[in-house]
Amino acid sequence: MRTRLYNSLIAFFGGLFGVSILFILFYLIPFENLFPPTPLGNFLFTLIVVSFIEEGAKFLLIKRDIGQFPYGFLLGFGFGVGETILKHPFFISGVAPKIEAGAILLHSVTAGIICYFVKKNKPVLGFLIAIIIHTGYNLLIDWVVQ
């Protein structure tokens, strides 16, 4: 019982730590859209800069035994909660927007997928599936919001 609680807390706070490091890096190195403002340019920016880097951070955390199977979804949950808090602080918006609840679920699902495929010794396949899902979600949200 104690080890489950310990592993759960390590996974959740590992996700919070991972997204915090990414936000610090994005703040120090501003990643502006280097691609032309076309649908293809937006797709490449979302695929390479956003999805690849975020899923890569979760992948590295899982490979380092932070959030190993079956605790990967908690790592993603911490990652999503941290991203939501850092993008839309509660003291500014009052509550997290509804779209951000979807982002929390997205990060939980993609981390769970990566974790499952790492457990099955197919980490690259899980990483690619997570990138595809993340890219699709971001493009869908961008399309719906605009």
C-alpha positions as CSV (number, residue, x, y, z in Angstrom):
1,M,0.0,0.0,0.0
2,R,2.8,2.4,0.9
3,T,4.7,1.7,-2.2
4,R,1.7,2.3,-4.4
5,L,1.1,5.7,-2.8
6,Y,4.8,6.5,-3.1
7,N,4.9,5.5,-6.8
8,S,1.6,7.5,-7.5
9,L,3.0,10.6,-5.9
10,I,6.3,10.3,-7.7
11,A,4.5,9.9,-11.0
12,F,2.2,12.9,-10.5
13,F,4.9,15.2,-9.2
14,G,7.3,13.9,-11.9
15,G,4.7,15.1,-14.5
16,L,4.4,18.5,-12.8
17,F,8.2,18.8,-12.7
18,G,8.5,17.8,-16.4
19,V,6.1,20.4,-17.6
20,S,7.7,23.0,-15.4
21,I,11.1,22.4,-17.0
22,L,9.5,22.6,-20.5
23,F,7.9,26.0,-19.7
24,I,11.1,27.3,-18.3
25,L,12.9,26.2,-21.6
26,F,10.1,27.7,-23.7
27,Y,10.4,31.0,-21.8
28,L,14.2,31.1,-22.1
29,I,14.2,30.0,-25.8
30,P,11.1,31.5,-27.4
31,F,9.8,29.0,-30.0
32,E,8.0,31.2,-32.5
33,N,6.4,29.6,-35.6
34,L,9.3,29.4,-37.9
35,F,7.1,27.9,-40.6
36,P,5.0,30.0,-43.0
37,P,1.5,30.8,-41.8
38,T,-0.2,28.2,-44.0
39,P,-2.0,25.1,-42.9
40,L,1.1,23.0,-43.7
41,G,3.2,25.4,-41.7
42,N,0.9,25.2,-38.7
43,F,0.8,21.4,-39.0
44,L,4.6,21.2,-39.0
45,F,4.9,23.6,-36.1
46,T,2.4,21.6,-34.0
47,L,4.0,18.3,-34.9
48,I,7.6,19.2,-34.4
49,V,7.7,21.9,-31.7
50,V,4.6,21.1,-29.6
51,S,3.8,17.4,-29.8
52,F,7.3,16.0,-30.3
53,I,8.8,18.0,-27.4
54,E,5.9,17.4,-25.0
55,E,5.6,13.7,-25.7
56,G,9.4,13.4,-25.7
57,A,9.5,14.9,-22.2
58,K,6.9,12.4,-21.0
59,F,8.7,9.5,-22.8
60,L,12.0,10.4,-21.1
61,L,10.4,10.6,-17.7
62,I,8.7,7.2,-18.2
63,K,12.0,5.7,-19.5
64,R,13.7,7.0,-16.4
65,D,11.2,5.0,-14.2
66,I,9.2,8.0,-13.2
67,G,5.7,6.9,-13.8
68,Q,6.4,3.4,-14.9
69,F,3.5,1.0,-15.7
70,P,0.7,1.3,-14.3
71,Y,1.4,4.8,-13.0
72,G,2.0,6.5,-16.4
73,F,-1.5,8.0,-16.5
74,L,-0.7,9.8,-13.3
75,L,2.4,11.3,-14.8
76,G,0.3,12.5,-17.7
77,F,-2.3,13.9,-15.3
78,G,0.4,15.8,-13.5
79,F,1.8,17.0,-16.8
80,G,-1.7,18.2,-17.9
81,V,-2.5,19.9,-14.6
82,G,0.8,21.7,-14.7
83,E,0.3,22.8,-18.2
84,T,-3.2,24.1,-17.5
85,I,-2.0,26.0,-14.4
86,L,1.0,27.5,-16.2
87,K,-1.0,28.5,-19.3
88,H,-4.1,29.7,-17.6
89,P,-3.5,30.5,-13.9
90,F,-6.6,30.2,-11.8
91,F,-6.2,33.6,-10.3
92,I,-6.7,35.2,-13.8
93,S,-9.4,33.0,-15.2
94,G,-11.2,31.9,-12.0
95,V,-11.5,28.3,-13.2
96,A,-9.8,26.2,-15.8
97,P,-11.5,26.6,-19.2
98,K,-13.3,23.5,-20.5
99,I,-10.8,23.0,-23.3
100,E,-8.1,22.6,-20.8
101,A,-9.9,19.8,-19.1
102,G,-9.6,18.0,-22.5
103,A,-5.9,18.7,-22.5
104,I,-5.5,17.1,-19.0
105,L,-7.3,14.0,-20.3
106,L,-5.1,14.1,-23.5
107,H,-1.9,14.1,-21.5
108,S,-3.1,11.3,-19.3
109,V,-4.1,9.1,-22.2
110,T,-0.9,9.7,-24.2
111,A,1.3,9.1,-21.2
112,G,-0.7,5.9,-20.5
113,I,-0.1,4.8,-24.2
114,I,3.6,5.5,-24.0
115,C,3.8,3.6,-20.6
116,Y,1.9,0.6,-22.0
117,F,4.2,0.3,-25.1
118,V,7.3,0.8,-23.0
119,K,6.1,-2.1,-20.9
120,K,5.5,-4.2,-24.0
121,N,9.1,-3.4,-25.3
122,K,7.8,-1.3,-28.2
123,P,8.6,2.2,-27.0
124,V,9.0,3.8,-30.4
125,L,5.6,2.7,-31.5
126,G,4.0,4.1,-28.3
127,F,5.9,7.4,-28.8
128,L,4.7,7.7,-32.4
129,I,1.1,7.0,-31.5
130,A,1.2,9.6,-28.7
131,I,2.7,12.2,-31.1
132,I,0.0,11.5,-33.7
133,I,-2.8,11.7,-31.1
134,H,-1.4,14.9,-29.6
135,T,-0.9,16.5,-32.9
136,G,-4.4,15.6,-34.0
137,Y,-5.9,17.0,-30.8
138,N,-4.0,20.3,-31.1
139,L,-5.0,20.8,-34.7
140,L,-8.6,20.0,-33.9
141,I,-8.7,22.5,-31.0
142,D,-7.0,25.1,-33.2
143,W,-9.6,24.5,-35.9
144,V,-12.6,24.6,-33.5
145,V,-11.4,27.7,-31.6
146,Q,-10.8,29.7,-34.7
